[in-house]
Amino acid sequence: QVQLVESGGGLVQPGGSLRLSCAAPGRIFSRSVMGWYCQAPGKQRELVATISTGGSTNYADSVKDRFTISRDNAKNTVWLQMNSLKPEDTARYYCNARTLLTARDYWGQGTQVTVSS
């Protein structure tokens, strides 16, 4: 079973920063668009940001200019730098790998981000 391993969540005050990371098996990572999604209680999982194998990025409007997604293809790792965090960013954040050829999705178990004073 393919495992994506996330880390970096936690409790942070409004205006603070967190950096999430996700490691994936190389055979998956090198062939996938990597992304971060979030799911708040009672809501559907939604896109936060994606990054292609070549480094092209896409962001949800709500996080543009605050969050930055990046990847290191040598380390098989993707990061989400989260700045200027707001209480409404509180959610469980999931790492996703979507393979280019088959569009198969792989998910991590998620990491909780809580923004509260």
Backbone hydrogen bonds, N-H to C=O, Kabsch-Sander energy under -0.5 kcal/mol:
donor,donor_aa,acceptor,acceptor_aa,energy
4,L,107,W,-0.5
5,V,3,Q,-0.5
5,V,23,A,-2.4
6,E,4,L,-0.6
7,S,21,S,-2.0
10,G,112,Q,-1.1
12,V,114,T,-2.7
15,G,85,L,-3.3
16,G,13,Q,-2.3
18,L,82,M,-2.2
20,L,80,L,-2.6
21,S,7,S,-2.6
22,C,78,V,-2.0
23,A,5,V,-2.2
24,A,76,N,-2.3
28,I,25,P,-1.3
29,F,25,P,-3.0
30,S,26,G,-2.2
31,R,28,I,-1.2
32,S,29,F,-1.5
33,V,98,R,-2.5
34,M,32,S,-0.5
34,M,51,I,-2.3
35,G,96,N,-2.6
36,W,49,A,-2.9
37,Y,94,Y,-2.6
38,C,46,E,-2.6
39,Q,92,R,-2.1
43,K,40,A,-2.3
46,E,38,C,-2.9
48,V,36,W,-2.7
49,A,36,W,-1.7
50,T,58,N,-2.3
51,I,34,M,-2.8
52,S,56,S,-2.6
55,G,52,S,-1.2
58,N,50,T,-2.0
60,A,48,V,-2.5
63,V,60,A,-1.7
64,K,60,A,-1.0
66,R,63,V,-2.3
67,F,63,V,-2.5
68,T,81,Q,-2.3
70,S,79,W,-1.8
72,D,77,T,-2.7
73,N,71,R,-0.5
75,K,72,D,-0.6
76,N,72,D,-1.0
77,T,72,D,-1.5
78,V,22,C,-2.4
79,W,70,S,-2.8
80,L,20,L,-2.3
81,Q,68,T,-3.1
82,M,18,L,-3.4
82,M,80,L,-0.6
83,N,66,R,-1.8
83,N,81,Q,-0.6
84,S,15,G,-0.6
85,L,16,G,-2.3
89,D,86,K,-2.2
90,T,87,P,-1.8
91,A,113,V,-1.9
92,R,39,Q,-2.4
93,Y,91,A,-0.5
93,Y,111,T,-3.0
94,Y,37,Y,-3.2
96,N,35,G,-2.8
97,A,106,Y,-2.2
98,R,33,V,-2.6
99,T,97,A,-0.6
99,T,104,R,-2.3
100,L,31,R,-3.0
103,A,99,T,-1.6
106,Y,97,A,-2.2
108,G,95,C,-2.0
109,Q,4,L,-0.6
111,T,93,Y,-2.3
113,V,91,A,-2.7
114,T,10,G,-2.8
116,S,12,V,-2.1
116,S,114,T,-0.7
